[in-house]
Amino acid sequence: GWAYAAMELASFTEGNFSDATKWGRLALQMHARMPYRQLVMIAAYGHLGDPDAAKTQLESINAFPPDIYPAVLSASNEVCKLHGHNPIITDGFRKAGL
């Protein structure tokens, strides 16, 4: 599961959003309780122009602590550790209509 999650994040940060969603789905099949993987998938679906898929992932995040999504949007809790990657995520959220 963790290898899939790493591939998801690597694909996402390289701008390969289709592969990011593929790896993200596999990661979530192994470990469904990985909210940051779902946040990356939401952003990837936004970049791919699939707001319905993004909203489906958002619905599953509602089971997690309520501060995860707003913290990422405000950039107070970075999903990506490398400087400059968090804006790619927040831009994906915007494109998903969130």
Secondary structure per residue as TSV (DSSP state, phi and psi in degrees):
chain	resnum	aa	ss	phi	psi
A	1	G	-	360.0	-41.0
A	2	W	H	-69.3	-33.9
A	3	A	H	-64.8	-40.6
A	4	Y	H	-62.8	-41.1
A	5	A	H	-63.3	-39.7
A	6	A	H	-64.9	-40.1
A	7	M	H	-66.9	-36.1
A	8	E	H	-59.8	-50.5
A	9	L	H	-66.5	-40.8
A	10	A	H	-62.7	-45.5
A	11	S	H	-61.5	-43.1
A	12	F	H	-61.6	-49.6
A	13	T	H	-68.8	-20.3
A	14	E	T	-87.0	-1.6
A	15	G	T	84.6	11.6
A	16	N	-	-95.5	78.0
A	17	F	H	-70.5	-31.2
A	18	S	H	-63.6	-47.2
A	19	D	H	-65.2	-34.9
A	20	A	H	-59.7	-41.5
A	21	T	H	-70.1	-35.0
A	22	K	H	-62.3	-49.7
A	23	W	H	-67.7	-35.5
A	24	G	H	-63.7	-42.1
A	25	R	H	-60.9	-42.6
A	26	L	H	-64.9	-41.1
A	27	A	H	-61.5	-41.5
A	28	L	H	-71.9	-27.5
A	29	Q	H	-65.5	-33.0
A	30	M	H	-82.1	-39.5
A	31	H	-	-141.1	91.7
A	32	A	S	-68.1	-20.3
A	33	R	-	-95.8	59.6
A	34	M	-	-127.4	78.9
A	35	P	H	-60.0	-32.8
A	36	Y	H	-69.4	-30.3
A	37	R	H	-64.1	-39.8
A	38	Q	H	-68.9	-35.1
A	39	L	H	-64.4	-39.8
A	40	V	H	-64.6	-39.8
A	41	M	H	-65.1	-39.6
A	42	I	H	-57.4	-47.9
A	43	A	H	-65.1	-40.3
A	44	A	H	-62.9	-44.0
A	45	Y	H	-63.3	-35.0
A	46	G	H	-62.2	-46.0
A	47	H	H	-64.3	-30.6
A	48	L	T	-81.6	-4.7
A	49	G	T	76.1	32.3
A	50	D	-	-121.3	74.5
A	51	P	H	-64.8	-27.8
A	52	D	H	-65.5	-43.8
A	53	A	H	-64.9	-37.6
A	54	A	H	-62.8	-43.4
A	55	K	H	-68.0	-31.5
A	56	T	H	-63.1	-42.4
A	57	Q	H	-66.1	-38.1
A	58	L	H	-62.3	-38.7
A	59	E	H	-60.8	-36.7
A	60	S	H	-72.8	-24.8
A	61	I	H	-73.3	-23.0
A	62	N	T	-59.9	-15.7
A	63	A	T	-79.2	-10.8
A	64	F	S	-93.3	172.0
A	65	P	-	-52.3	140.3
A	66	P	T	-67.9	-11.4
A	67	D	T	-88.8	-4.9
A	68	I	H	-66.1	-56.3
A	69	Y	H	-63.2	-49.3
A	70	P	H	-63.1	-32.3
A	71	A	H	-66.2	-38.2
A	72	V	H	-70.2	-42.5
A	73	L	H	-60.6	-36.1
A	74	S	T	-85.1	-3.2
A	75	A	T	64.9	19.3
A	76	S	S	-82.9	-12.1
A	77	N	S	-140.1	94.6
A	78	E	-	-71.8	132.9
A	79	V	S	-74.9	-44.1
A	80	C	S	-97.0	135.5
A	81	K	S	-78.9	-25.3
A	82	L	S	-80.6	133.7
A	83	H	T	-57.6	133.8
A	84	G	T	98.4	-13.2
A	85	H	S	-83.3	-29.4
A	86	N	H	-61.1	-36.4
A	87	P	H	-61.4	-29.2
A	88	I	H	-64.8	-37.6
A	89	I	H	-69.9	-49.3
A	90	T	H	-65.1	-32.9
A	91	D	H	-65.7	-38.1
A	92	G	H	-63.3	-39.9
A	93	F	H	-59.6	-44.5
A	94	R	H	-61.5	-45.3
A	95	K	H	-65.0	-26.6
A	96	A	T	-80.3	-4.7
A	97	G	T	82.7	22.2
A	98	L	-	-98.9	360.0
